[in-house]
Amino acid sequence: MEEIIIENMTLKDYYNIEDVLKTEFDNFWNPKILKEELENKYTKYIVAKINKKIVGFAGIKYNFSTVEIMNIVTNKNYRRKGIATIMLNNLIELSKEFNVSKIELEVNEKNISAINLYQKKGFKQVGIRKKYYNGIFDAVLMDYFL
Ligand SMILES: CC(C)(COP(=O)(O)OP(=O)(O)OC[C@H]1O[C@@H](n2cnc3c(N)ncnc32)[C@H](O)[C@@H]1OP(=O)(O)O)[C@@H](O)C(=O)NCCC(=O)NCCS
């Protein structure tokens, strides 16, 4: 596959994918919040690009004692090529800059792709938040120790 470049996500990047967020990436939680996150000094978002096209993005938020993974999404046409793994490795490196000891996340129990991705990288399940998603599905809480 062609070279995957990781860069900090800019507002220009956001506007480039704004119209295709729901169709090409995911039924994304809230584009408006994503835009606000880019302006928040406690969050860092990255994009993965192939030939200048954005094929994925991901972000973390610094919560003083920990870092939380806010999102990690690969374009539907580019999945299962290792792009999320590259982004996750990059987020782990970025997290080290905050001098925290662990990275936290929560993921829908039904999201097997994401759970596999995180487990493969060494994230461990540390808890369950019952019926967290739409009052139906549990959230799986996972930690990665730096
Ligand atoms: C989860 C997601 C980010 C994975 O992206 P990706 O670029 O396809 O992931 P990778 O190619 O790096 O896959 C890494 C590992 O994740 C797991 N995985 C990825 N897709 C999977 C699938 N469809 N089924 C089962 N496991 C899967 C596998 O263990 C895979 O390793 P392998 O290919 O060696 O078996 C992608 O499916 C996605 O964008 N989903 C929608 C958004 C989302 O749910 N994000 C996570 C919650 S915030």
The ligand as an SDF file (V2000), in Angstrom:
LIG
                    3D

 48 50  0  0  0  0  0  0  0  0999 V2000
  -12.3420    0.1040   14.3360 C   0  0  0  0  0  0  0  0  0  0  0  0
  -11.6430    0.7440   13.1230 C   0  0  0  0  0  0  0  0  0  0  0  0
  -11.0950    2.1120   13.5320 C   0  0  0  0  0  0  0  0  0  0  0  0
  -10.4870   -0.1670   12.6680 C   0  0  0  0  0  0  0  0  0  0  0  0
   -9.8030    0.5060   11.6190 O   0  0  0  0  0  0  0  0  0  0  0  0
   -8.8430   -0.2380   10.5830 P   0  0  0  0  0  0  0  0  0  0  0  0
   -7.9810    0.7950    9.9360 O   0  0  0  0  0  0  0  0  0  0  0  0
   -9.6480   -1.0980    9.7020 O   0  0  0  0  0  0  0  0  0  0  0  0
   -7.9630   -1.1610   11.5940 O   0  0  0  0  0  0  0  0  0  0  0  0
   -6.6170   -1.9680   11.2870 P   0  0  0  0  0  0  0  0  0  0  0  0
   -6.5570   -2.3420    9.8280 O   0  0  0  0  0  0  0  0  0  0  0  0
   -5.4690   -1.2540   11.8670 O   0  0  0  0  0  0  0  0  0  0  0  0
   -6.9250   -3.3050   12.1230 O   0  0  0  0  0  0  0  0  0  0  0  0
   -6.2100   -3.6060   13.3210 C   0  0  0  0  0  0  0  0  0  0  0  0
   -6.8930   -4.7920   14.0110 C   0  0  0  0  0  0  0  0  0  0  0  0
   -8.2220   -4.4330   14.4310 O   0  0  0  0  0  0  0  0  0  0  0  0
   -9.0680   -5.5920   14.3380 C   0  0  0  0  0  0  0  0  0  0  0  0
  -10.1070   -5.3770   13.3370 N   0  0  0  0  0  0  0  0  0  0  0  0
  -10.2130   -4.3390   12.4640 C   0  0  0  0  0  0  0  0  0  0  0  0
  -11.3270   -4.4930   11.6960 N   0  0  0  0  0  0  0  0  0  0  0  0
  -11.9260   -5.6250   12.1110 C   0  0  0  0  0  0  0  0  0  0  0  0
  -13.1130   -6.3230   11.7050 C   0  0  0  0  0  0  0  0  0  0  0  0
  -13.8950   -5.8450   10.7100 N   0  0  0  0  0  0  0  0  0  0  0  0
  -13.4390   -7.4620   12.3610 N   0  0  0  0  0  0  0  0  0  0  0  0
  -12.6840   -7.9540   13.3660 C   0  0  0  0  0  0  0  0  0  0  0  0
  -11.5270   -7.3420   13.7910 N   0  0  0  0  0  0  0  0  0  0  0  0
  -11.1640   -6.2030   13.1550 C   0  0  0  0  0  0  0  0  0  0  0  0
   -8.1720   -6.7390   13.9150 C   0  0  0  0  0  0  0  0  0  0  0  0
   -7.6280   -7.3280   15.0810 O   0  0  0  0  0  0  0  0  0  0  0  0
   -7.0990   -5.9940   13.1310 C   0  0  0  0  0  0  0  0  0  0  0  0
   -5.8920   -6.7130   13.0110 O   0  0  0  0  0  0  0  0  0  0  0  0
   -5.7240   -7.7600   11.7540 P   0  0  0  0  0  0  0  0  0  0  0  0
   -6.1560   -7.0490   10.5050 O   0  0  0  0  0  0  0  0  0  0  0  0
   -4.2530   -8.0660   11.7920 O   0  0  0  0  0  0  0  0  0  0  0  0
   -6.6080   -8.9250   12.1040 O   0  0  0  0  0  0  0  0  0  0  0  0
  -12.6410    0.8900   11.9230 C   0  0  0  0  0  0  0  0  0  0  0  0
  -13.3480   -0.3180   11.7500 O   0  0  0  0  0  0  0  0  0  0  0  0
  -13.6130    2.0360   12.0760 C   0  0  0  0  0  0  0  0  0  0  0  0
  -13.3280    3.1490   11.6670 O   0  0  0  0  0  0  0  0  0  0  0  0
  -14.7990    1.7620   12.6610 N   0  0  0  0  0  0  0  0  0  0  0  0
  -15.8220    2.7970   12.8580 C   0  0  0  0  0  0  0  0  0  0  0  0
  -15.4340    3.7800   13.9440 C   0  0  0  0  0  0  0  0  0  0  0  0
  -15.2440    3.1190   15.2700 C   0  0  0  0  0  0  0  0  0  0  0  0
  -16.0330    2.2740   15.6590 O   0  0  0  0  0  0  0  0  0  0  0  0
  -14.1730    3.5210   15.9900 N   0  0  0  0  0  0  0  0  0  0  0  0
  -13.8250    2.9840   17.2900 C   0  0  0  0  0  0  0  0  0  0  0  0
  -14.6210    3.5310   18.3830 C   0  0  0  0  0  0  0  0  0  0  0  0
  -14.2710    5.1970   18.7630 S   0  0  0  0  0  0  0  0  0  0  0  0
  1  2  1  0
  2  3  1  0
  2  4  1  0
  2 36  1  0
  4  5  1  0
  5  6  1  0
  6  7  2  0
  6  8  1  0
  6  9  1  0
  9 10  1  0
 10 11  2  0
 10 12  1  0
 10 13  1  0
 13 14  1  0
 14 15  1  0
 15 16  1  0
 15 30  1  0
 16 17  1  0
 17 18  1  0
 17 28  1  0
 18 19  1  0
 18 27  1  0
 19 20  2  0
 20 21  1  0
 21 22  1  0
 21 27  2  0
 22 23  1  0
 22 24  2  0
 24 25  1  0
 25 26  2  0
 26 27  1  0
 28 29  1  0
 28 30  1  0
 30 31  1  0
 31 32  1  0
 32 33  2  0
 32 34  1  0
 32 35  1  0
 36 37  1  0
 36 38  1  0
 38 39  2  0
 38 40  1  0
 40 41  1  0
 41 42  1  0
 42 43  1  0
 43 44  2  0
 43 45  1  0
 45 46  1  0
 46 47  1  0
 47 48  1  0
M  END
$$$$
